[in-house]
Amino acid sequence: MDNDFLIELKEASVYQQQYNLILSKVNLQMKQGEFAYLIGQTGSGKSSLLKTMYADLPLKEGYAQVSGYDLRHIKQKDIPYLRRKIGIVFQDFQLLIDRDVRENLVFVMKATGWTDKPEMESRIQNVLQLVGLNGKGFKKPHELSGGEQQRVSIARALINNPSLILADEPTGNLDPEIAEMIMNLLFDISKTGIAVLMATHNYSFFEKYPARTFRCEKGKVTEEGVEVKS
């Protein structure tokens, strides 16, 4: 294992259910602070690859380490600790609709072991400022625009000071102008030293925000411009 890599997959296979092979012999590496795209058609395995990285799908073949955890041998009790090091952003936001913005963040913090209330409050204010939602902590999700809801989900992803953000189609439900604002935010986050791997269908980003690009296609993962050995 190269300790410089935040994500390192070698000959890894991605399965859904137990025997449904989605991607085989995946080789992929990312370092701290890198931004990279994960592209491919619907059903090509992008989401399954991300789920494998945060241990929602078990790794049964090959080698993978993410944020210092060996995914092939990770114990069930250690998965929450892995996820504290990873921020996950979804296309459909997945906010708790009966709670306000602040309560959504508090829910995650309590679930991941925060107990010091002044420290929690300070962190909440910091992340809301970072994503441009100052003063919106007491709004319910339905009182926010789609772009604001996605900013809340990014704040939630940042709350534990992660080393890595996995973003699964984070602009998929947003209009182009708002999508670009979210893209700007994710790019800025990567410049702070947090790695960002973003699954997307929106190829219009590539010219304005050039970055390494991995393609899922026909059961393989290749790096655009470079064949990833398999």
N, C-alpha and C positions, 0 to 999 in steps of 0.2 A: 504494500500500500504506500502511495506517495502522500505524506502528511500535508503537502501543500494543497491537495485537492479537497474541496468542501464536498463535492460529489464525485464519486469514482465508481463506475460500473465496468466490469470486465466479463464478457461472455455471459451476460445476465439474460435470463428468459423471464418474460412477463406472462402470467397466466390469469385468466378470469375463471371463477369457480375453481375446480381442481385440475381439470385436464384440458381446458380450452386455451391453447397456446396462442397468444396475441402477437408477441414480439420475441424473436430469438437472437441470441448472441449479441446483445446490446453492449456496445463500448462507448462510454460517454464520460467526460471529465469536465468539471468546472472549478474555478478557483474563487476565493473570496473577492467580492466586489464585482464579479463578472455579470454581465447581462447577456442572456441568450434567448432566442426564440425556439419553440418547439412547434413545428407545423405538420400538416397532413390532413387528409380528408376525414370527415366524420367516420368513426369506426376504425380508424387506422391505428389506434392504440395510445394516443396522446394522454388521455385521462388515466388510462390503466398504468402507464409508465409513471405518471405523477403519484398515483395512489400507492404504487410499489415503493416510491421514494419516501413516503411518509408512513409506510408500514400498514396501510389499509388493506393491501393485497400482499400475501406472503411471498418472499423470494425463495424459490425451490431449487433453482439452478444458476450457477455462476456466482460471481462475487459482486457485492455492492456495499459501499460505505457512504453514509450521508451524515454530515456534521459529527463525525467521529464514531458513529454507530455502525456496526457490522450487521447489515439487514438479514443476512442468511442465518445468523445465529442469535438475533436479538430476542430477549425474553419478553414475554407479554408485559411483565411489570415495568419494563424499561421503555416501552413505547410512548407513554406520556412524557417521559423525559426527552426523548427524541423530538416529540412534537413541540416541546417548549422552545426548541432551537430552530423550528421551522414555522414561518407564517404562511398560512394557506388562504388564497383569495379565490372565490368561486364566481362563476358567471352570474348566478342567481342570488348573490349576496349572502343568503342563509342567515339573515338576522333574526333575532327573537322579536316578533312583531308586537308582543304585549309589553315590551320594555323599552324605555327610552335609550338614547345612544349611550349615555353614561352607564346605565344598568347592563347593556350588552357587553361593555368592556369589563365591568366589575364581575360579571358572570364568568368570563374567561379567566380573569385574574384569580378568583377564588378557586376555580377548578384546577389551576396550575400552581397553587400553593402560596399566593400572596396573602399576607395577614395584616401588615402594617398600614392602617387606614390613611395617615398623612402621606406615606410613600406612594400608596395606590392613587390617591387624588392627584399628586404631583405628576405621576406618570401619565394618567389620563389626560391631564391638561397639556402635557408635552406632545402626546401623539395627536390630539385633536388639533393643536396648533400646526403640527407638521403636515397634516393632510388638509389644512384650510377649513376646519370646522369649528373654529373658536366661537363660543356662545351658542352652539347647537347641541350641547350635551343633554338637554332636557327635552329634546324633540323625539317623538316616536318615529319609527321608520316610515309610516304612511304620510308623515308630514314633510318628508324629504323628497327631493327629486331622485331619479335613478342614479345620476352621477354622485349625488351626496351620499346615497346609500352605499355605493361602491367605495366611496372614501371612508365610510364607517368600517366597511369590511377590511380595508387596507389598514386602518387604525388598529383594528382587532388583530390583524396579522403582525403588526409591529409591537404590540403591547409587551411582549416578553423579550424585547431586544434580540430578535432572531439573527442567526448568521445567514439564513437563506429564506427567500420567499418563493413559493411555488404558486403561480397564478394560472388558473385554468380558464381560459377565454374570458378574462376580466372585463373586456370591452364589448363582449358579444351582444349584450342587451342595451347598448347605449348608442345615441346618435353620434355622428362623426365628430362634431365639435367637442362633446363631452368625452368621447373616447380618447381624443387627443390630449385632453387635460389629464386623464387617468394615466395615459402613456407617459406624459411628462413627469408625473409624480413617481411612477415606478422607475423611470430612468434616473431621476434625481436620487431616489432611495439607493440605487445600485452605486451611485457615486459616493455614498457615505460608507461603503465597505460591505454592504449586505448584498449577497449574490441574489439575482432574480432570474428564474427560469419561467418563461411565459409561453403557454400554449395559446395559439391564435390562428384564426382564419384570415385576419386582416393584413394582407400583404402590402397594403399601402403604407404601413408604418416603416417598411424596411428602408426606404430611401431617406426618410427624415431621421430615423433612429437606427442607423446601421449597427448590426451586432452579429455575433456568431449565430448560426441557424442550423438546427437539427431537424431532419425530416423523417417522419414515420411513414413508411410505404412498403406494402407487400411483405409485412412481417419483419421488416428490418428498420434500423435507424442509421441514417447516413448524415454526415455533416455536409452542408451545402458547399460545394467547391472542393470538398475533401471526402473521399470514400473512407468511412470508418471501418477498420478491419474487422472482419467477422469470420 
